[in-house]
Amino acid sequence: MEDPRARKVISGGLDYLAFNQHKLGHWTAQGRYPTAMTALAGLAFLSEGSTTTQGKYSENIRRAVDYIVRQSRPNGLIGDPVRDDRYTYGHGFSMLFLSQVLGDEEDEDRRAELVDVLTRAVQFTGQAQTQAGGWGYVSAKDGGGFDEGSTTITQVQGLRGCRNAGIPVPKEIIDKAVQYIKDCTLPEGGVQYSSKGGGGRPAITAAAIACLFNAGQYDNDLVPRMLKYCEQNLTSDSRNSYGHWHYAHFYYSQVQYREGGERWERYRNEVQAKLIREATEVKIGDKTGVEWTQGYVGPIYTTALNLVILQLDNACLPIYQR
């Protein structure tokens, strides 16, 4: 049974995001990362059940879609490489957000536009992949072949969302990414920061499991080891995630939700209690909203991630469904 306190916090958080949407349709993290923040806020609204045509936040979603579509470059990149020094995040999250919107889009012209944007985005992602099979903060060409785990996960989830929505995604791109994750997994189950090393990271490991699930690797022999590593390092209240608790649990909650049953219920109740406890009431216009200020990127980022976690049971996003 849903905790009424959670419903109040979720509603307040969504209202907070709606209130802080810029006139052009985007959000930022203290002036940075507009594409990534807009896609994540959009996912939070979609998780509530609103669409581009229905629901309390339909206008917010439409404006977010409009903004992200405008960020599509001729080469397929979704984002602004001048304003965003880590444009791969925004690109990946935008693919994920737009692919979740595409399934419900009924307007033929807008649907064709989304298909075009996503098709070119997939092509850009394929060209941006490193020889090792991962992705860095920028394309392989711009970044000299540097790769790291968190941006790799973002690309794979975006690609999976596109494939589910009917956008052609070359199998070899996914296969290389899955192999990259395998190559970065240490004997104890932790996934290291990069193909070049950096030690096991709980947050990236949680994201990697979600990534393998998205890639259809449910029976991968690495998954049990990775799950055990996360269980040891990512309790619902653990700070052992290199300062990235909300990022880690954004993905770890997806893993737990996919597992279902008592495991999910126990995890959900613990995380829900923590997020209710940490929510901060703020004045938004003539009413009260809710934000989360923990985290190093800023309240828009943290609030959007937490709202997705808290609304997984709604099962509104195809990418996160069991």
ZADO-1210 file (C-alpha; in nm, 4 decimals, padded with zeros to 6 digits):
<atoms>
<atom x="00.0000" y="00.0000" z="00.0000" code="MET" pos="1"/>
<atom x="00.1318" y="00.3418" z="-00.0950" code="GLU" pos="2"/>
<atom x="00.2518" y="00.5678" z="00.1828" code="ASP" pos="3"/>
<atom x="00.0440" y="00.8918" z="00.1707" code="PRO" pos="4"/>
<atom x="00.3579" y="01.0818" z="00.2694" code="ARG" pos="5"/>
<atom x="00.5257" y="00.9524" z="-00.0472" code="ALA" pos="6"/>
<atom x="00.2348" y="01.0720" z="-00.2608" code="ARG" pos="7"/>
<atom x="00.2615" y="01.4185" z="-00.1057" code="LYS" pos="8"/>
<atom x="00.6381" y="01.4323" z="-00.1606" code="VAL" pos="9"/>
<atom x="00.6069" y="01.3129" z="-00.5212" code="ILE" pos="10"/>
<atom x="00.3370" y="01.5679" z="-00.5981" code="SER" pos="11"/>
<atom x="00.5409" y="01.8451" z="-00.4377" code="GLY" pos="12"/>
<atom x="00.8537" y="01.7409" z="-00.6282" code="GLY" pos="13"/>
<atom x="00.6755" y="01.7375" z="-00.9629" code="LEU" pos="14"/>
<atom x="00.5242" y="02.0786" z="-00.8921" code="ASP" pos="15"/>
<atom x="00.8716" y="02.2059" z="-00.8017" code="TYR" pos="16"/>
<atom x="01.0107" y="02.0886" z="-01.1362" code="LEU" pos="17"/>
<atom x="00.7152" y="02.2372" z="-01.3245" code="ALA" pos="18"/>
<atom x="00.7618" y="02.5713" z="-01.1485" code="PHE" pos="19"/>
<atom x="01.1345" y="02.5823" z="-01.2330" code="ASN" pos="20"/>
<atom x="01.1023" y="02.5021" z="-01.6031" code="GLN" pos="21"/>
<atom x="01.2495" y="02.7843" z="-01.8127" code="HIS" pos="22"/>
<atom x="01.0354" y="02.9622" z="-02.0674" code="LYS" pos="23"/>
<atom x="01.2234" y="02.7900" z="-02.3495" code="LEU" pos="24"/>
<atom x="01.1247" y="02.4531" z="-02.2038" code="GLY" pos="25"/>
<atom x="01.4458" y="02.3429" z="-02.0374" code="HIS" pos="26"/>
<atom x="01.6009" y="02.3032" z="-01.6934" code="TRP" pos="27"/>
<atom x="01.9627" y="02.3454" z="-01.5904" code="THR" pos="28"/>
<atom x="02.1918" y="02.2389" z="-01.3097" code="ALA" pos="29"/>
<atom x="02.3074" y="02.5761" z="-01.1836" code="GLN" pos="30"/>
<atom x="02.3245" y="02.7013" z="-01.5416" code="GLY" pos="31"/>
<atom x="02.4856" y="02.3876" z="-01.6861" code="ARG" pos="32"/>
<atom x="02.3821" y="02.0646" z="-01.8583" code="TYR" pos="33"/>
<atom x="02.0491" y="02.1910" z="-02.0004" code="PRO" pos="34"/>
<atom x="01.9918" y="01.8908" z="-02.2279" code="THR" pos="35"/>
<atom x="02.0583" y="01.6280" z="-01.9610" code="ALA" pos="36"/>
<atom x="01.8525" y="01.8094" z="-01.6967" code="MET" pos="37"/>
<atom x="01.5605" y="01.8555" z="-01.9358" code="THR" pos="38"/>
<atom x="01.5558" y="01.4889" z="-02.0321" code="ALA" pos="39"/>
<atom x="01.5711" y="01.3757" z="-01.6675" code="LEU" pos="40"/>
<atom x="01.2946" y="01.6142" z="-01.5607" code="ALA" pos="41"/>
<atom x="01.0894" y="01.4913" z="-01.8557" code="GLY" pos="42"/>
<atom x="01.1361" y="01.1306" z="-01.7399" code="LEU" pos="43"/>
<atom x="01.0107" y="01.2303" z="-01.3935" code="ALA" pos="44"/>
<atom x="00.6893" y="01.3701" z="-01.5450" code="PHE" pos="45"/>
<atom x="00.6408" y="01.0667" z="-01.7699" code="LEU" pos="46"/>
<atom x="00.6829" y="00.8428" z="-01.4635" code="SER" pos="47"/>
<atom x="00.3787" y="01.0143" z="-01.3101" code="GLU" pos="48"/>
<atom x="00.1648" y="00.9021" z="-01.6039" code="GLY" pos="49"/>
<atom x="00.1353" y="01.2296" z="-01.7913" code="SER" pos="50"/>
<atom x="00.2058" y="01.2290" z="-02.1672" code="THR" pos="51"/>
<atom x="00.2460" y="01.4986" z="-02.4286" code="THR" pos="52"/>
<atom x="-00.1335" y="01.5116" z="-02.4673" code="THR" pos="53"/>
<atom x="-00.2804" y="01.4003" z="-02.1338" code="GLN" pos="54"/>
<atom x="-00.2259" y="01.4527" z="-01.7649" code="GLY" pos="55"/>
<atom x="-00.1396" y="01.7338" z="-01.5259" code="LYS" pos="56"/>
<atom x="00.2110" y="01.7818" z="-01.6647" code="TYR" pos="57"/>
<atom x="00.1413" y="01.7355" z="-02.0365" code="SER" pos="58"/>
<atom x="00.2366" y="02.0943" z="-02.1205" code="GLU" pos="59"/>
<atom x="00.5654" y="02.0609" z="-01.9314" code="ASN" pos="60"/>
<atom x="00.6464" y="01.7429" z="-02.1235" code="ILE" pos="61"/>
<atom x="00.5579" y="01.9029" z="-02.4593" code="ARG" pos="62"/>
<atom x="00.7819" y="02.2003" z="-02.3892" code="ARG" pos="63"/>
<atom x="01.0630" y="01.9686" z="-02.2841" code="ALA" pos="64"/>
<atom x="01.0250" y="01.7677" z="-02.6055" code="VAL" pos="65"/>
<atom x="01.0241" y="02.0876" z="-02.8111" code="ASP" pos="66"/>
<atom x="01.3441" y="02.2043" z="-02.6428" code="TYR" pos="67"/>
<atom x="01.5304" y="01.8755" z="-02.6897" code="ILE" pos="68"/>
<atom x="01.4224" y="01.8426" z="-03.0530" code="VAL" pos="69"/>
<atom x="01.5648" y="02.1914" z="-03.1111" code="ARG" pos="70"/>
<atom x="01.8985" y="02.0713" z="-02.9708" code="GLN" pos="71"/>
<atom x="01.9358" y="01.8081" z="-03.2440" code="SER" pos="72"/>
<atom x="02.2417" y="01.8873" z="-03.4576" code="ARG" pos="73"/>
<atom x="02.2934" y="01.7926" z="-03.8235" code="PRO" pos="74"/>
<atom x="02.5486" y="01.5280" z="-03.7173" code="ASN" pos="75"/>
<atom x="02.2910" y="01.3632" z="-03.4877" code="GLY" pos="76"/>
<atom x="02.4188" y="01.4932" z="-03.1550" code="LEU" pos="77"/>
<atom x="02.1400" y="01.6075" z="-02.9232" code="ILE" pos="78"/>
<atom x="02.2915" y="01.8876" z="-02.7220" code="GLY" pos="79"/>
<atom x="02.5200" y="02.1870" z="-02.7344" code="ASP" pos="80"/>
<atom x="02.8908" y="02.0951" z="-02.7297" code="PRO" pos="81"/>
<atom x="02.9759" y="02.4593" z="-02.6619" code="VAL" pos="82"/>
<atom x="02.7636" y="02.4967" z="-02.3455" code="ARG" pos="83"/>
<atom x="02.8092" y="02.1382" z="-02.2275" code="ASP" pos="84"/>
<atom x="03.1586" y="01.9981" z="-02.1782" code="ASP" pos="85"/>
<atom x="03.0101" y="01.6518" z="-02.1109" code="ARG" pos="86"/>
<atom x="02.7577" y="01.6355" z="-02.3899" code="TYR" pos="87"/>
<atom x="02.7344" y="01.2553" z="-02.4042" code="THR" pos="88"/>
<atom x="02.5175" y="01.2496" z="-02.0896" code="TYR" pos="89"/>
<atom x="02.2623" y="01.4871" z="-02.2374" code="GLY" pos="90"/>
<atom x="02.2647" y="01.2983" z="-02.5657" code="HIS" pos="91"/>
<atom x="02.2005" y="00.9618" z="-02.3976" code="GLY" pos="92"/>
<atom x="01.9317" y="01.0837" z="-02.1614" code="PHE" pos="93"/>
<atom x="01.7635" y="01.2668" z="-02.4516" code="SER" pos="94"/>
<atom x="01.7491" y="00.9472" z="-02.6563" code="MET" pos="95"/>
<atom x="01.5914" y="00.7748" z="-02.3575" code="LEU" pos="96"/>
<atom x="01.3352" y="01.0507" z="-02.2963" code="PHE" pos="97"/>
<atom x="01.2314" y="01.0986" z="-02.6591" code="LEU" pos="98"/>
<atom x="01.2070" y="00.7235" z="-02.7180" code="SER" pos="99"/>
<atom x="00.9621" y="00.6958" z="-02.4273" code="GLN" pos="100"/>
<atom x="00.7560" y="00.9812" z="-02.5740" code="VAL" pos="101"/>
<atom x="00.7532" y="00.8387" z="-02.9267" code="LEU" pos="102"/>
<atom x="00.5252" y="00.5447" z="-02.8461" code="GLY" pos="103"/>
<atom x="00.2408" y="00.7725" z="-02.7362" code="ASP" pos="104"/>
<atom x="00.2869" y="01.0384" z="-03.0042" code="GLU" pos="105"/>
<atom x="-00.0225" y="01.0559" z="-03.2273" code="GLU" pos="106"/>
<atom x="00.0586" y="01.3616" z="-03.4383" code="ASP" pos="107"/>
<atom x="00.2077" y="01.2314" z="-03.7649" code="GLU" pos="108"/>
<atom x="00.4352" y="01.5290" z="-03.8275" code="ASP" pos="109"/>
<atom x="00.5756" y="01.5298" z="-03.4755" code="ARG" pos="110"/>
<atom x="00.6162" y="01.1527" z="-03.4852" code="ARG" pos="111"/>
<atom x="00.8142" y="01.1763" z="-03.8108" code="ALA" pos="112"/>
<atom x="01.0276" y="01.4491" z="-03.6553" code="GLU" pos="113"/>
<atom x="01.1028" y="01.2355" z="-03.3488" code="LEU" pos="114"/>
<atom x="01.1894" y="00.9348" z="-03.5644" code="VAL" pos="115"/>
<atom x="01.4316" y="01.1498" z="-03.7646" code="ASP" pos="116"/>
<atom x="01.5951" y="01.2978" z="-03.4526" code="VAL" pos="117"/>
<atom x="01.6338" y="00.9561" z="-03.2875" code="LEU" pos="118"/>
<atom x="01.7571" y="00.7811" z="-03.6012" code="THR" pos="119"/>
<atom x="02.0359" y="01.0368" z="-03.6417" code="ARG" pos="120"/>
<atom x="02.1047" y="01.0259" z="-03.2667" code="ALA" pos="121"/>
<atom x="02.1621" y="00.6500" z="-03.2817" code="VAL" pos="122"/>
<atom x="02.4012" y="00.6997" z="-03.5727" code="GLN" pos="123"/>
<atom x="02.5933" y="00.9629" z="-03.3754" code="PHE" pos="124"/>
<atom x="02.6184" y="00.7308" z="-03.0746" code="THR" pos="125"/>
<atom x="02.7572" y="00.4539" z="-03.2934" code="GLY" pos="126"/>
<atom x="03.0214" y="00.6877" z="-03.4368" code="GLN" pos="127"/>
<atom x="03.1069" y="00.8187" z="-03.0883" code="ALA" pos="128"/>
<atom x="03.1793" y="00.4704" z="-02.9467" code="GLN" pos="129"/>
<atom x="03.5415" y="00.3981" z="-02.8556" code="THR" pos="130"/>
<atom x="03.7414" y="00.1053" z="-02.9839" code="GLN" pos="131"/>
<atom x="03.7062" y="-00.0538" z="-02.6392" code="ALA" pos="132"/>
<atom x="03.3250" y="-00.0465" z="-02.6811" code="GLY" pos="133"/>
<atom x="03.2431" y="00.2271" z="-02.4323" code="GLY" pos="134"/>
<atom x="03.1824" y="00.6008" z="-02.4414" code="TRP" pos="135"/>
<atom x="03.3418" y="00.8989" z="-02.2731" code="GLY" pos="136"/>
<atom x="03.2128" y="01.2418" z="-02.1740" code="TYR" pos="137"/>
<atom x="03.2434" y="01.3399" z="-02.5403" code="VAL" pos="138"/>
<atom x="03.2717" y="01.1368" z="-02.8607" code="SER" pos="139"/>
<atom x="03.5695" y="00.9058" z="-02.9127" code="ALA" pos="140"/>
<atom x="03.7011" y="01.1483" z="-03.1752" code="LYS" pos="141"/>
<atom x="03.6691" y="01.4552" z="-02.9502" code="ASP" pos="142"/>
<atom x="03.7975" y="01.2743" z="-02.6422" code="GLY" pos="143"/>
<atom x="04.0933" y="01.0858" z="-02.7859" code="GLY" pos="144"/>
<atom x="03.9308" y="00.7483" z="-02.7271" code="GLY" pos="145"/>
<atom x="03.8696" y="00.8020" z="-02.3527" code="PHE" pos="146"/>
<atom x="03.5815" y="00.6005" z="-02.2081" code="ASP" pos="147"/>
<atom x="03.4181" y="00.5564" z="-01.8683" code="GLU" pos="148"/>
<atom x="03.1345" y="00.3534" z="-01.7208" code="GLY" pos="149"/>
<atom x="02.8630" y="00.6036" z="-01.6363" code="SER" pos="150"/>
<atom x="02.8427" y="00.7627" z="-01.9813" code="THR" pos="151"/>
<atom x="02.8514" y="00.4179" z="-02.1381" code="THR" pos="152"/>
<atom x="02.5437" y="00.3147" z="-01.9387" code="ILE" pos="153"/>
<atom x="02.3620" y="00.6308" z="-02.0471" code="THR" pos="154"/>
<atom x="02.4218" y="00.5486" z="-02.4132" code="GLN" pos="155"/>
<atom x="02.3110" y="00.1865" z="-02.3821" code="VAL" pos="156"/>
<atom x="01.9837" y="00.2746" z="-02.2067" code="GLN" pos="157"/>
<atom x="01.9171" y="00.5387" z="-02.4691" code="GLY" pos="158"/>
<atom x="01.9878" y="00.2910" z="-02.7478" code="LEU" pos="159"/>
<atom x="01.7644" y="00.0305" z="-02.5869" code="ARG" pos="160"/>
<atom x="01.4828" y="00.2835" z="-02.5555" code="GLY" pos="161"/>
<atom x="01.5232" y="00.3669" z="-02.9244" code="CYS" pos="162"/>
<atom x="01.5237" y="00.0035" z="-03.0299" code="ARG" pos="163"/>
<atom x="01.2091" y="-00.0628" z="-02.8251" code="ASN" pos="164"/>
<atom x="01.0441" y="00.2320" z="-02.9992" code="ALA" pos="165"/>
<atom x="01.1220" y="00.0917" z="-03.3435" code="GLY" pos="166"/>
<atom x="01.4334" y="00.2935" z="-03.4270" code="ILE" pos="167"/>
<atom x="01.7011" y="00.0824" z="-03.6051" code="PRO" pos="168"/>
<atom x="01.9943" y="00.0148" z="-03.3700" code="VAL" pos="169"/>
<atom x="02.2861" y="-00.1875" z="-03.5125" code="PRO" pos="170"/>
<atom x="02.3386" y="-00.4997" z="-03.3025" code="LYS" pos="171"/>
<atom x="02.7165" y="-00.4639" z="-03.3081" code="GLU" pos="172"/>
<atom x="02.6989" y="-00.1366" z="-03.1118" code="ILE" pos="173"/>
<atom x="02.5147" y="-00.3072" z="-02.8258" code="ILE" pos="174"/>
<atom x="02.7350" y="-00.6182" z="-02.8455" code="ASP" pos="175"/>
<atom x="03.0507" y="-00.4083" z="-02.8171" code="LYS" pos="176"/>
<atom x="02.9040" y="-00.2204" z="-02.5194" code="ALA" pos="177"/>
<atom x="02.8093" y="-00.5425" z="-02.3395" code="VAL" pos="178"/>
<atom x="03.1614" y="-00.6743" z="-02.3969" code="GLN" pos="179"/>
<atom x="03.2969" y="-00.3461" z="-02.2606" code="TYR" pos="180"/>
<atom x="03.1033" y="-00.3996" z="-01.9366" code="ILE" pos="181"/>
<atom x="03.2328" y="-00.7559" z="-01.9119" code="LYS" pos="182"/>
<atom x="03.5893" y="-00.6369" z="-01.9661" code="ASP" pos="183"/>
<atom x="03.5498" y="-00.3717" z="-01.6938" code="CYS" pos="184"/>
<atom x="03.4084" y="-00.6130" z="-01.4348" code="THR" pos="185"/>
<atom x="03.6559" y="-00.7126" z="-01.1649" code="LEU" pos="186"/>
<atom x="03.6687" y="-01.0596" z="-01.0033" code="PRO" pos="187"/>
<atom x="03.4677" y="-00.9473" z="-00.6978" code="GLU" pos="188"/>
<atom x="03.1893" y="-00.8126" z="-00.9210" code="GLY" pos="189"/>
<atom x="03.2623" y="-00.4416" z="-00.9131" code="GLY" pos="190"/>
<atom x="03.2719" y="-00.2540" z="-01.2430" code="VAL" pos="191"/>
<atom x="03.5736" y="-00.0278" z="-01.2695" code="GLN" pos="192"/>
<atom x="03.5640" y="00.3372" z="-01.3654" code="TYR" pos="193"/>
<atom x="03.7129" y="00.2908" z="-01.7118" code="SER" pos="194"/>
<atom x="03.8566" y="00.0262" z="-01.9422" code="SER" pos="195"/>
<atom x="04.1921" y="00.1715" z="-01.8354" code="LYS" pos="196"/>
<atom x="04.1242" y="00.0984" z="-01.4659" code="GLY" pos="197"/>
<atom x="04.0147" y="00.3098" z="-01.1716" code="GLY" pos="198"/>
<atom x="03.8871" y="00.0441" z="-00.9319" code="GLY" pos="199"/>
<atom x="03.5403" y="-00.0947" z="-00.8732" code="GLY" pos="200"/>
<atom x="03.2650" y="00.1648" z="-00.8360" code="ARG" pos="201"/>
<atom x="02.9341" y="00.0747" z="-00.6663" code="PRO" pos="202"/>
<atom x="02.7373" y="00.3375" z="-00.8590" code="ALA" pos="203"/>
<atom x="02.8703" y="00.2294" z="-01.1977" code="ILE" pos="204"/>
<atom x="02.8168" y="-00.1368" z="-01.1055" code="THR" pos="205"/>
<atom x="02.4499" y="-00.0752" z="-01.0257" code="ALA" pos="206"/>
<atom x="02.4136" y="00.1111" z="-01.3534" code="ALA" pos="207"/>
<atom x="02.5906" y="-00.1700" z="-01.5387" code="ALA" pos="208"/>
<atom x="02.3443" y="-00.4304" z="-01.4116" code="ILE" pos="209"/>
<atom x="02.0527" y="-00.2152" z="-01.5275" code="ALA" pos="210"/>
<atom x="02.2357" y="-00.1785" z="-01.8584" code="CYS" pos="211"/>
<atom x="02.2779" y="-00.5556" z="-01.9007" code="LEU" pos="212"/>
<atom x="01.9090" y="-00.6058" z="-01.8213" code="PHE" pos="213"/>
<atom x="01.8217" y="-00.3414" z="-02.0830" code="ASN" pos="214"/>
<atom x="02.0451" y="-00.5232" z="-02.3313" code="ALA" pos="215"/>
<atom x="01.8607" y="-00.8486" z="-02.2646" code="GLY" pos="216"/>
<atom x="02.1493" y="-01.0053" z="-02.0708" code="GLN" pos="217"/>
<atom x="01.9356" y="-01.1413" z="-01.7864" code="TYR" pos="218"/>
<atom x="02.1284" y="-01.4678" z="-01.7599" code="ASP" pos="219"/>
<atom x="02.4710" y="-01.3152" z="-01.7962" code="ASN" pos="220"/>
<atom x="02.7082" y="-01.5022" z="-01.5659" code="ASP" pos="221"/>
<atom x="02.8454" y="-01.1727" z="-01.4382" code="LEU" pos="222"/>
<atom x="02.5140" y="-01.0484" z="-01.3022" code="VAL" pos="223"/>
<atom x="02.5101" y="-01.2590" z="-00.9798" code="PRO" pos="224"/>
<atom x="02.8603" y="-01.1361" z="-00.8908" code="ARG" pos="225"/>
<atom x="02.7678" y="-00.7772" z="-00.9690" code="MET" pos="226"/>
<atom x="02.4490" y="-00.8043" z="-00.7642" code="LEU" pos="227"/>
<atom x="02.6428" y="-00.9405" z="-00.4665" code="LYS" pos="228"/>
<atom x="02.8917" y="-00.6539" z="-00.4946" code="TYR" pos="229"/>
<atom x="02.6068" y="-00.4002" z="-00.4941" code="CYS" pos="230"/>
<atom x="02.4373" y="-00.5695" z="-00.1991" code="GLU" pos="231"/>
<atom x="02.7600" y="-00.5307" z="-00.0026" code="GLN" pos="232"/>
<atom x="02.8250" y="-00.1713" z="-00.1067" code="ASN" pos="233"/>
<atom x="02.4872" y="-00.0110" z="-00.1784" code="LEU" pos="234"/>
<atom x="02.2505" y="-00.0480" z="00.1125" code="THR" pos="235"/>
<atom x="01.9613" y="00.1968" z="00.0979" code="SER" pos="236"/>
<atom x="02.1389" y="00.4340" z="00.3366" code="ASP" pos="237"/>
<atom x="02.5009" y="00.3657" z="00.2352" code="SER" pos="238"/>
<atom x="02.7301" y="00.6529" z="00.1487" code="ARG" pos="239"/>
<atom x="02.9837" y="00.4180" z="-00.0075" code="ASN" pos="240"/>
<atom x="02.9105" y="00.5192" z="-00.3634" code="SER" pos="241"/>
<atom x="03.1831" y="00.7797" z="-00.4310" code="TYR" pos="242"/>
<atom x="02.9398" y="01.0589" z="-00.3419" code="GLY" pos="243"/>
<atom x="02.6933" y="00.9529" z="-00.6086" code="HIS" pos="244"/>
<atom x="02.4149" y="00.8036" z="-00.3939" code="TRP" pos="245"/>
<atom x="02.1256" y="00.9360" z="-00.6008" code="HIS" pos="246"/>
<atom x="02.2853" y="00.8386" z="-00.9302" code="TYR" pos="247"/>
<atom x="02.3644" y="00.4917" z="-00.7939" code="ALA" pos="248"/>
<atom x="02.0120" y="00.4317" z="-00.6667" code="HIS" pos="249"/>
<atom x="01.8549" y="00.5766" z="-00.9810" code="PHE" pos="250"/>
<atom x="01.9899" y="00.2618" z="-01.1485" code="TYR" pos="251"/>
<atom x="01.9943" y="00.0231" z="-00.8520" code="TYR" pos="252"/>
<atom x="01.6231" y="00.0874" z="-00.7940" code="SER" pos="253"/>
<atom x="01.5588" y="-00.0205" z="-01.1539" code="GLN" pos="254"/>
<atom x="01.7451" y="-00.3438" z="-01.0835" code="VAL" pos="255"/>
<atom x="01.5517" y="-00.4062" z="-00.7625" code="GLN" pos="256"/>
<atom x="01.2210" y="-00.3239" z="-00.9305" code="TYR" pos="257"/>
<atom x="01.3001" y="-00.5701" z="-01.2096" code="ARG" pos="258"/>
<atom x="01.3687" y="-00.8370" z="-00.9472" code="GLU" pos="259"/>
<atom x="01.0276" y="-00.7681" z="-00.7866" code="GLY" pos="260"/>
<atom x="00.8684" y="-00.9525" z="-00.4942" code="GLY" pos="261"/>
<atom x="00.9732" y="-00.9079" z="-00.1333" code="GLU" pos="262"/>
<atom x="01.3189" y="-00.7935" z="-00.2373" code="ARG" pos="263"/>
<atom x="01.1756" y="-00.4940" z="-00.4211" code="TRP" pos="264"/>
<atom x="00.9210" y="-00.4136" z="-00.1491" code="GLU" pos="265"/>
<atom x="01.1854" y="-00.4131" z="00.1236" code="ARG" pos="266"/>
<atom x="01.4233" y="-00.1992" z="-00.0814" code="TYR" pos="267"/>
<atom x="01.1456" y="00.0398" z="-00.1934" code="ARG" pos="268"/>
<atom x="01.0214" y="00.0924" z="00.1625" code="ASN" pos="269"/>
<atom x="01.3725" y="00.1692" z="00.2902" code="GLU" pos="270"/>
<atom x="01.4611" y="00.4087" z="00.0096" code="VAL" pos="271"/>
<atom x="01.1175" y="00.5703" z="00.0175" code="GLN" pos="272"/>
<atom x="01.1535" y="00.6412" z="00.3900" code="ALA" pos="273"/>
<atom x="01.4961" y="00.7943" z="00.3322" code="LYS" pos="274"/>
<atom x="01.3761" y="01.0165" z="00.0485" code="LEU" pos="275"/>
<atom x="01.0696" y="01.1309" z="00.2420" code="ILE" pos="276"/>
<atom x="01.2965" y="01.2159" z="00.5345" code="ARG" pos="277"/>
<atom x="01.5381" y="01.4157" z="00.3187" code="GLU" pos="278"/>
<atom x="01.2808" y="01.6099" z="00.1165" code="ALA" pos="279"/>
<atom x="01.2775" y="01.9845" z="00.1739" code="THR" pos="280"/>
<atom x="00.9654" y="02.1970" z="00.1409" code="GLU" pos="281"/>
<atom x="01.0136" y="02.5147" z="-00.0642" code="VAL" pos="282"/>
<atom x="00.7898" y="02.8004" z="-00.1681" code="LYS" pos="283"/>
<atom x="00.6927" y="02.7903" z="-00.5374" code="ILE" pos="284"/>
<atom x="00.4695" y="03.0808" z="-00.6275" code="GLY" pos="285"/>
<atom x="00.1627" y="03.0740" z="-00.4047" code="ASP" pos="286"/>
<atom x="00.2032" y="02.7127" z="-00.2917" code="LYS" pos="287"/>
<atom x="00.4575" y="02.4721" z="-00.1472" code="THR" pos="288"/>
<atom x="00.6727" y="02.2321" z="-00.3432" code="GLY" pos="289"/>
<atom x="00.9442" y="01.9809" z="-00.2584" code="VAL" pos="290"/>
<atom x="01.3080" y="01.9598" z="-00.3602" code="GLU" pos="291"/>
<atom x="01.6062" y="01.7460" z="-00.2686" code="TRP" pos="292"/>
<atom x="01.9232" y="01.9466" z="-00.2188" code="THR" pos="293"/>
<atom x="02.1660" y="01.6593" z="-00.1538" code="GLN" pos="294"/>
<atom x="02.3967" y="01.5678" z="-00.4368" code="GLY" pos="295"/>
<atom x="02.6721" y="01.7517" z="-00.6152" code="TYR" pos="296"/>
<atom x="02.4956" y="01.8528" z="-00.9397" code="VAL" pos="297"/>
<atom x="02.2097" y="02.0492" z="-00.7866" code="GLY" pos="298"/>
<atom x="01.8443" y="02.0198" z="-00.6819" code="PRO" pos="299"/>
<atom x="01.6922" y="01.9795" z="-01.0309" code="ILE" pos="300"/>
<atom x="01.9125" y="01.6772" z="-01.0973" code="TYR" pos="301"/>
<atom x="01.8625" y="01.5191" z="-00.7553" code="THR" pos="302"/>
<atom x="01.4881" y="01.5874" z="-00.7502" code="THR" pos="303"/>
<atom x="01.4352" y="01.4400" z="-01.0976" code="ALA" pos="304"/>
<atom x="01.6294" y="01.1222" z="-01.0150" code="LEU" pos="305"/>
<atom x="01.4461" y="01.0744" z="-00.6859" code="ASN" pos="306"/>
<atom x="01.1063" y="01.1211" z="-00.8485" code="LEU" pos="307"/>
<atom x="01.1810" y="00.8466" z="-01.1008" code="VAL" pos="308"/>
<atom x="01.2844" y="00.6158" z="-00.8149" code="ILE" pos="309"/>
<atom x="00.9696" y="00.6932" z="-00.6154" code="LEU" pos="310"/>
<atom x="00.7397" y="00.6351" z="-00.9152" code="GLN" pos="311"/>
<atom x="00.8764" y="00.3069" z="-01.0542" code="LEU" pos="312"/>
<atom x="00.5694" y="00.1217" z="-00.9272" code="ASP" pos="313"/>
<atom x="00.3561" y="00.3294" z="-01.1657" code="ASN" pos="314"/>
<atom x="00.5160" y="00.1296" z="-01.4510" code="ALA" pos="315"/>
<atom x="00.4569" y="00.4175" z="-01.6934" code="CYS" pos="316"/>
<atom x="00.7909" y="00.4007" z="-01.8770" code="LEU" pos="317"/>
<atom x="00.8426" y="00.1015" z="-02.1064" code="PRO" pos="318"/>
<atom x="01.2186" y="00.0999" z="-02.0467" code="ILE" pos="319"/>
<atom x="01.1734" y="00.0340" z="-01.6743" code="TYR" pos="320"/>
<atom x="00.8869" y="-00.2164" z="-01.6909" code="GLN" pos="321"/>
<atom x="00.9334" y="-00.5749" z="-01.5797" code="ARG" pos="322"/>
</atoms>
